[in-house]
Amino acid sequence: MIIITESAQKHFSKLLSKQPDGTQIRVFVLNPGTPAAECGVSYCAIDEISAHDIELKFDKLSAFIDNNSIAYLKDAEIDYIVNQIDAQLTLKAPYARVGKISDDASLFDRVEWVLQTQINPQLARHGGRVTVVDINNEGYVILKFSGGCNGCAMVNITIKDSIEKELLSKFSELKGVKDLTEHQHGNHSFY
C-alpha cells in the first residue's frame, strides 16, 4: 500500500533514534478527498497509537495510518533523495485529493477523475483548472477552463498536446476534446 524506500527508512531510523523508545512514524492525509488535501509524516508515540490504526511494518520501523487516511494513501511512496546540494523527503500520494475510482464507473466520471488527478495538478501551477461539462454522442469531451487558463495564449496547445492526447490514450471510445470556454484576456491570464 505505501512504499517507504530504503533511503527514507534509513532517514526515519536516524530521526527516531533521537526520540523516546517506541516512537514510530505516522503517515496521514489532512482534508482527504478534497482539493485542499495534504499528506504528512509525523512522530507517533506509543500512547498515540489507536486500536483503529493500521500498522505497516518495514525493516527498520513501523508506520501507522489512521482509518480515514488509508484509502487516500493507496500507491503512496515516501522517498529520501540526497544530491550534491541538499536532501529532500518526498511523499507522493496520487489519490490524496481524489480517491481511486472504480473500473465500472461511468465514462464521464472516469474522464473527470483523470482530469482531477493528472491534468489539473499541472494546470494548477499556472493558476488554472479544467472540468468536464459533457461527453457528447459523437465521443467528444466538452471542457470548461477557469482561472489562469481562461484567456491563456497556450490553451490550444494545452488541449491538443496534453489533455486530448492523455484522454485518447486512456479511453478508446473518445474521439477528441472541445473547449466550451469563452476565453477572455485579462489580468488573470498567463501569456
TAGI-V645485 format. One record per residue. N is the residue number from 1. RES is the residue in three letters. SS is DSSP state (H for helix, E for strand, L for the rest). OMEGA is omega in whole degrees, 0 to 359 (999 if undefined). NEAR is the number of other ideal C-beta (glycine too) atoms within 10 Angstrom. Layout:
BEGIN
N;RES;SS;OMEGA;NEAR + N;RES;SS;OMEGA;NEAR
END
This chain:
BEGIN
1;MET;L;176;13 + 2;ILE;E;175;18 + 3;ILE;E;171;13 + 4;ILE;E;186;24 + 5;THR;L;178;15 + 6;GLU;H;179;12 + 7;SER;H;179;15 + 8;ALA;H;178;23 + 9;GLN;H;178;18 + 10;LYS;H;179;14 + 11;HIS;H;179;20 + 12;PHE;H;179;22 + 13;SER;H;179;13 + 14;LYS;H;178;11 + 15;LEU;H;182;14 + 16;LEU;H;180;19 + 17;SER;L;180;8 + 18;LYS;L;181;7 + 19;GLN;L;177;13 + 20;PRO;L;181;9 + 21;ASP;L;177;7 + 22;GLY;L;180;12 + 23;THR;L;178;16 + 24;GLN;E;178;21 + 25;ILE;E;175;23 + 26;ARG;E;175;19 + 27;VAL;E;186;25 + 28;PHE;E;174;19 + 29;VAL;E;173;25 + 30;LEU;E;181;13 + 31;ASN;L;183;12 + 32;PRO;L;177;23 + 33;GLY;L;179;15 + 34;THR;L;177;12 + 35;PRO;L;180;12 + 36;ALA;L;182;9 + 37;ALA;L;177;17 + 38;GLU;E;179;14 + 39;CYS;E;179;19 + 40;GLY;E;176;11 + 41;VAL;E;179;17 + 42;SER;E;173;10 + 43;TYR;E;179;14 + 44;CYS;E;178;23 + 45;ALA;L;182;13 + 46;ILE;H;182;10 + 47;ASP;H;178;6 + 48;GLU;H;180;13 + 49;ILE;L;180;15 + 50;SER;L;177;9 + 51;ALA;L;181;4 + 52;HIS;L;178;9 + 53;ASP;L;174;17 + 54;ILE;E;180;16 + 55;GLU;E;173;11 + 56;LEU;E;183;18 + 57;LYS;E;176;9 + 58;PHE;L;183;18 + 59;ASP;L;189;9 + 60;LYS;L;184;15 + 61;LEU;L;172;18 + 62;SER;E;175;15 + 63;ALA;E;180;23 + 64;PHE;E;181;18 + 65;ILE;E;178;22 + 66;ASP;L;184;16 + 67;ASN;L;182;10 + 68;ASN;L;184;13 + 69;SER;L;192;22 + 70;ILE;H;183;18 + 71;ALA;H;184;15 + 72;TYR;H;179;23 + 73;LEU;H;177;26 + 74;LYS;L;180;14 + 75;ASP;L;178;12 + 76;ALA;E;179;21 + 77;GLU;E;175;15 + 78;ILE;E;181;24 + 79;ASP;E;175;16 + 80;TYR;E;186;18 + 81;ILE;E;179;13 + 82;VAL;E;174;10 + 83;ASN;L;185;7 + 84;GLN;L;185;4 + 85;ILE;L;183;6 + 86;ASP;L;176;7 + 87;ALA;E;184;10 + 88;GLN;E;174;10 + 89;LEU;E;179;13 + 90;THR;E;177;11 + 91;LEU;E;178;19 + 92;LYS;E;179;12 + 93;ALA;L;187;21 + 94;PRO;L;183;16 + 95;TYR;L;183;20 + 96;ALA;L;183;24 + 97;ARG;L;180;21 + 98;VAL;L;180;21 + 99;GLY;L;180;14 + 100;LYS;L;181;13 + 101;ILE;L;182;16 + 102;SER;L;181;9 + 103;ASP;L;181;6 + 104;ASP;L;177;7 + 105;ALA;L;180;12 + 106;SER;L;178;10 + 107;LEU;H;178;14 + 108;PHE;H;182;13 + 109;ASP;H;179;13 + 110;ARG;H;177;17 + 111;VAL;H;179;20 + 112;GLU;H;179;19 + 113;TRP;H;178;18 + 114;VAL;H;178;20 + 115;LEU;H;183;22 + 116;GLN;H;186;18 + 117;THR;H;186;17 + 118;GLN;H;184;16 + 119;ILE;H;184;19 + 120;ASN;H;176;19 + 121;PRO;H;177;13 + 122;GLN;H;180;13 + 123;LEU;H;182;21 + 124;ALA;H;178;13 + 125;ARG;L;179;9 + 126;HIS;L;178;15 + 127;GLY;L;184;15 + 128;GLY;E;181;22 + 129;ARG;E;177;19 + 130;VAL;E;177;26 + 131;THR;E;176;14 + 132;VAL;E;175;20 + 133;VAL;E;183;15 + 134;ASP;E;166;13 + 135;ILE;E;187;19 + 136;ASN;L;184;11 + 137;ASN;L;179;6 + 138;GLU;L;179;9 + 139;GLY;L;178;14 + 140;TYR;E;176;15 + 141;VAL;E;179;27 + 142;ILE;E;185;14 + 143;LEU;E;172;24 + 144;LYS;E;179;16 + 145;PHE;E;175;23 + 146;SER;E;181;14 + 147;GLY;E;183;18 + 148;GLY;L;179;18 + 149;CYS;L;180;26 + 150;ASN;L;180;20 + 151;GLY;L;180;19 + 152;CYS;L;180;23 + 153;ALA;L;183;11 + 154;MET;L;187;13 + 155;VAL;H;180;22 + 156;ASN;H;177;11 + 157;ILE;H;178;10 + 158;THR;H;180;20 + 159;ILE;H;187;20 + 160;LYS;H;188;12 + 161;ASP;H;183;11 + 162;SER;H;188;17 + 163;ILE;H;183;23 + 164;GLU;H;180;19 + 165;LYS;H;180;12 + 166;GLU;H;182;16 + 167;LEU;H;180;21 + 168;LEU;H;178;16 + 169;SER;H;183;9 + 170;LYS;H;187;12 + 171;PHE;L;183;16 + 172;SER;L;182;7 + 173;GLU;L;179;8 + 174;LEU;L;178;18 + 175;LYS;L;182;14 + 176;GLY;E;183;13 + 177;VAL;E;175;21 + 178;LYS;E;182;15 + 179;ASP;E;179;19 + 180;LEU;L;187;11 + 181;THR;L;170;17 + 182;GLU;L;185;9 + 183;HIS;L;178;15 + 184;GLN;L;176;9 + 185;HIS;L;178;11 + 186;GLY;L;180;8 + 187;ASN;L;181;5 + 188;HIS;L;186;15 + 189;SER;L;173;19 + 190;PHE;L;182;15 + 191;TYR;L;999;7
END
